[in-house]
Amino acid sequence: MTEQTEQRRAGERRKPDGRRAQVAAAGVEYAAGHKNMMQLIQLRWIAVVGQVATITAAIYLYDIVLPLVPMLQVLACLIAFNVASHLRWHEVRYVRNTELFMALLVDVAILTSQLYLSGGATNPFAFLYLLQVILSAVLLAPAYAWTFVLITAACLAGLSRNHLPLPLDVEHAGGVLSLYVQGMLICFMLNAALLVFFITRITANLRAGDAQLADLRQRAAEEEHVVRMGLLASGAAHELGTPLATLSVILGDWKRMPEFARNPELLEEIGEMQAQLKRCKAIVSGILLSAGETRGESSTKTTLATFLDELAQEWRSTRPVQHFFYFNRMKSDLPVVFDETLKQMICNVLDNAVEASPARVELEATREDGHLILRVLDAGPGFDPDVLAQIGKPYNSTKGKPGSGLGLFLVVNVARTLGGTVGARNREEGGAEVVIRLPLSSIALDDTPAGLADPGAPPA
């Protein structure tokens, strides 16, 4: 595998996909459907128990003659269908609206068969159709729900004309003493209890799905914002290339001029200006490299410890920090390929820390459970509670300067693209702590297992 191929694959792992939000939204909808299907399977087991109890009570308690063998055969079909449903949906995690519709139709077919064998529309348990209709209204799209209403209405109408007679007194004058009224009361309580129990749980599933969809839409909007910022940064980097080159030539000419050559202080200042100009050119090269354009040195294939050690050393030498402590606590090393995006993400957090605490900044690197854990600590005043509550939101800052608050926003989105997370808190002893957690699989070489361990570098 060539280095360019490794870098391209690493870039593809980090590249935001425009359709990702749509695919994820569909996944959320199907996942909610799976939860609802599992609720139906539970409801079906309750129906099995209820039918067994009802048939037993009717025969042995009320001495009602029922076609026991056909009813048990229908019950066996219900059990077999529910077992098959459980096995299928235990493996398949995504359920579409059509599949929920077909599952409810099977429930209606079973109920219709049992009612046909036990009095049809004269059976007080015919009101169980309402339970099925309400479930369809909650679970299904409007077109499917209205179709379901027509099907259940047709089933009930057919049962009013075609059914096996049920020797049951439907005289209502007896009140609660009437078997029909007792059956209606039992059916009502059963309907009410099941509706409250399952509709509450199904509604909770729907609310959770809506919350996930809202979060996905927010993430898609943030990624679009990041893309726009990247395009602007790339354009600005192109525009800055020419004036930076001009300044470099001018400074080189000044350094050779006799007026400056004889003045050590001016030569020292020119050298500092050239060093800062070189840093600006490196930043521009990094922006263009992250945008997919090669200018200057390309991304590096290295090891995790080497990458972090060099990053810490470079950051320490280019930032106005009085005391910077870097602790490499990784017990093993790992071959990785990285680009400027990852480097800039870590530097952004360090820059925020040194801005809040110029006297002391700490960076600690560890490996835990297949993840790279980076902790940045400072001795500043800590995060404002309002900022801490919405960490990672764009322009979430108390600095009051235009454009402020984008640093952690970019850090959170880069980490999210890599499959990681970013957390922040105020420490009890003072200062703030930002924790970056990245899966090693997102930065490791494709042909290198995440668990491969080489001797790690000692703490710096």
N, C-alpha and C positions, 0 to 999 in steps of 0.2 A: 504494500500500500504506500503510495507516495505521500509526501507531506502535504501537497496541495489538496489531495483527496481527503486526507484526515481533517484539514482545516475546513474544507467545504462541508463535510458531514457535520462537523461541530457547529458550523454556522446554521445548517439546516435545522439542527436540534433547537437552536435558540430563536429561529426566525418566526415571528408571529404569523399565524395563518389567518387569513381574512374570513375563512369559513368556519373556523374553530368554534366561534360563539354559536353559530347556527347548529352545528353538529352537537355541541354540548347541550343546547336548549332542547333538541330532539331527544337526547339521552335522558335529560331530566324528566321529560314528559313520559317516556317509555318506562323509566324507573318508577315513577309514581303509579303508572299502570300496573307494574309488577306488584307493588305493595297492595293495591286494590284487589288484584287477582288473588293474592294470598288471603285477603279478608273474605272474599267469596268462598274460598276453599274452607275456611273456618266456619263460615255460615252454613255451608253444605253439611259439614259434620254435625252441626247442631240440628239441622233438618233430619239427618239420619236418626239421631237419638230421639228427636221429637216424634218422628213417624213410628218408630218402634214402640215408644211409650203410648202413643195414641191408639195404635192397633191393639196393643195388649190391654189397655183400659177398656176399649170399646167391646172387646170380646169377653173378657173375664169379669169386668166390673159392671158393665151395662147390658151384658148378654145380647149384643148386637151381632147379627150374622153378617160376616164379611167374606168376600172371596180371598181367603188368606193366601193361597198359593200365588195367584197373579200379583197380588200386592207385594208379596215378598220378592217376587221376581223383579218388579219395578225397583224395589229398594236395593236389590243386589246390583242392578244396573247403575243406580246412583252412586253406590259405594265404589264400583269399578271405575266409573268416570272420575270420581274425586281422587282416587288413588293415582290414576293416570295423569290427572291434572297436576297433582302434587309432584310427581316424578318429572313431568315436563318442565314446569315452571321453577323447579328447584335448580335446573341446569340453565334454562334460558332466563335472562334477567330483564329483558325488554318486552313489554306487552303493549300491543296496539289497541286502539279503540275497537277495531273489528273483532279482535279476539275476545275482548270483554263482552261484546254484543253476543257472540256465539255461545259463550259460557252461560250468560243469562238465559239465552234461548233454551239451552239444555235444562236449566232449572225449571223453566216454564213447562217444558215438555214432561218432565217428571211429575210436577205438580198436577198438570192436566190429566196424566194417566191415573194417578192415584184418586183424583176427584171423580174421574169417569167410573172407576170401580167402586166408588162409595157415595153415590147419590148425585153427582154432578153439581149443578148450581144450588141444589137444596142442602148441600153439605155446608155447615157454618164455616168450615175452614176455607171456603172459596174466597173469603176476603184476604187470604194470603197473597192473592194476585196484587193487591195494593202494595205489599212489601216489595215485590219484584218491580213494579212500575216506579216506585220512589227510588229504588236503587239505580234503575236505568237513567232516571232524570239526573241523578248525582254523578254517575260514572261516565255516561255516554255523551257524545256530541248530540246537539238538538235533532239532527236528522235521524240518527239511530234511536234516540229516545221516543220520538213520535212514531217511528215504525214499530217500536216495542209496544207502545200503547195500542196500536191497531191490532197487533198480533194477540195480545192478552184479551182485548175486547172480543176478538173473533173466537178465541178459545172458550171464554165464558159463555158467549152466545151459543156456541156449539154444544157445550155441556148442558145448557138449559133444555135442549131438545134430545140429545143422545147421551145416555148414561145408564148405568145399572142402578136399579132402585135401592134406596137405603131405608130400611125399616126404622124410621125415626119420626117421632111426633113433633110436628112443627107448630103446634098450637102455642101461641104466645100468651094466652090467658093465664097459664100456669106460672108465669114469671120465671123466677130463678129455678123453680122446680122443673121447668120444661128442659128437656135434653138439648133442644135446639138453642135456647137462650143460654144455657150453660156453655155450649160449644162456642157461641158467639163471644161470650165473655172471655173464655180461654183464648180464642183467636185474637181478640182485641189486645189482651195483655201481652200475648206473645208478639204481636206486631209492634206494639209500642215499645216493649223492652228491646227487641232486636233493632228497631230503628234508632232508638237513642244510643245504643251501644255502638252499632256499626257506622251510623252516619257521623257520629262524633269522631270516630277513628279515621274514616275516609276523608272527612273535612280537614282533619289535621294533616293527612297525607297531601291533600291538595294545597293547603296553606304552605307546607314545607316546600312543595314543588314550585309554587309561585315565588317564594323567597329565593330559591336557588336560581330561578329564571331572572329575577331582578338583579341578583348578584352577577350573573353572567352578562346581562346587558350593561351593567356598570363596568365590568372588566373590559367588555368590547369597546366601550366609549373611551376608557383610559388607554387601551392599546392604540386606538385610532389617534388619540392625542399624542402618544409617544411617537407614532409614525410621522405625524406632522412636524413634531419637534425635530425628529431625525432628519427629515428633508430640509428643514430650515438650517440645521446645523451643518449638513453636508454642503448646502449652497454657500453658507457663510465661510466654511473652510476653503472652498474653491476661491472665493473672492479674496480671502486673506493671503492666499499663496503668493500672489504677485507683490503686494506691499512688504511682506516679510522678506522675500528675496531681495527686494530693493534695499531694505534696511540692513540686511546682512552685508551687501556690497558696500554700502556707505560706511558702516562700522569698520569693515576691513580696510577701506581707504583711509579713514581717520587714524587707524592704528599705525599706518605706515607714514603718516604726515610728520614732518620734523617738529611741528608745534606740539603735537601730542607725544611723540616719542621721547622728548626731553622732559616730560612731566609724568613722574611715576604715579601720582594720584589720578590723573586723567586716564592713564593706561589701565589702572586698576578698575576704574569705573567703566571704561570701554569693555574690558574683559567681562565684568559683571553683566553689562548690557548684552554682550554676545551670548553669555550663558543663558540669560533669560530668553533671548531671542531663539536660541536653540531649543529651549523647552517649549516655547510657543509653536515652533515648527513641528516638534514631536507630537504636541496635542492635536495640531491640524492633521498630521499624518494618521494619528489614531482615529480621528473622526471619520476621515475618508476610508480608512481600512474597515471600520465597523460598518460603513455604508456599502461595502462590497467593492471598493475601488482601491487599488494598490498604489500607494505613494510612499516611498521609503521602505523601511524594513517591514516584513510581513509578520504574521502571527507566529508564535514559537511553539514547537513541540518540546516539552520539558517534563519535569516532575513537579508534583504538587508542592513539595517543600522548597524546591528551587524557585518556583514561581512566587510563593509567598515571601521567601527571604529577600529576593530581589525587589519585590514590590515595597516591602517595608524599608529597605535600604534607600531606594529611590525617593520614597515619600519623605523619609526623615531628612534627606539632604536638600529637598526643595521646598519645605514648609517651615514657617516661622514658629516652631514648637520648641519649648525649652527642654522638656524631658519627654522622650518617647520611648516606651518600653514595649518590646515585641517578644512574645513568648510562643515558640513553636513546640506545642506539647503533643504533636502527632507521633505515635510510637512506630508508625510504618509510613513509607512513602508510596507514591502511586504515579505512574506515567500519565500525563494529561496533555491536552491541547486546548489552548485558550486564546481568546481574542481581546481586543481593547475594551469591549463591552464589559466583560467581567472585571477587568482591571479598573475601569472607571467607576464601576459600581462600588467596589471596596474603597477606592480613593474618595468617593463622594461622602461616604460615612465618616471616614477619617477627617476630611475637610470640615464637615459639620462639627465634629468633636473638637478640633483645634480652634475653630471659631468661637465655640462656647468656653473652651478651657485651653488657652495658649500655654499654660504652665505645665500641664500633664495630660498625656493621652496614652492609652494602652491598647494593644492589639493582641488577642490570644487566639490561637488556632488549635483545634482538636478534631479528632475523628471519632464519631459515635454511630454505631448501627448503620454503616454504609452512607453516612452523611459527613460533610465538612461543616464544622461549626466554627464560625468566626464571631468573636465577642470584641466589641469596641467600647471602651470605658473612658470617661472623662471626669474631671473634677469641677465641672461647671455648675450652674444653678439648676440644671435638670430641665425636663420638658414642662411646658405649661400644660395643665390638665386638659384644656380644650384641644391642644395639639396632640397630646398623647392619646386621646379618645378617638381621633381620626387619623392615626398615623398612616402615611402613604397616600393621602388624598392630595391632589394637586393644589398648589398655592396655600397649603395649610401651614402657616407660619405666623409668628408674632413679631418678625423683624420690621415689618412695615415698609419694605423696599419692593419696588416692582420686580416681578419674576421670582421672588423668594418663595421657598416652600416646594421647589421642584426637585431638590436633591433626593430626599427620601422617597418621593413619588417615583422617580426613575429607578431607584434602588429596589423598591417593592415590585415594580413591574418586570425588571430584569430577573429578579429572583423567582417570580411567579412563572416567567417563561421557561426557566430552567427546572421548574418543578419544586422550587424551594419556598421558604417563608422568611419573613423579616418581623422581628418583634422588638419592642422597646419598652423600657421601664425606667423609673427614677429609683436610684439606690438609696437605701436607708442611711448609709454613711455619707451621702452627698454625691452629686453628679448623676450622670445618666449612663445607661447601658443599652446598646443596640446589638441584637443577636441575629446573625445571618445563618440560615440553615439550608444547605444545598445538597441534593443527592449526588454522590460521587459518580453515578452512572451518566450524569449529564455533562461531565467534563472529562471523564476518563476516555482514553483511546478506545475505539470500537472493538479492537481485538484483545483488550486487556480486561480481565475480570476485576470487578470492584474490590474483591477480597484479596487480590494479589498484594503482598506486602514486601517491601524492600526495607533495608535498615534506614530509619528516619534520621534526619539531621538533628543534632542537639539543639536545645533552646538557645536563641540568640540573646 
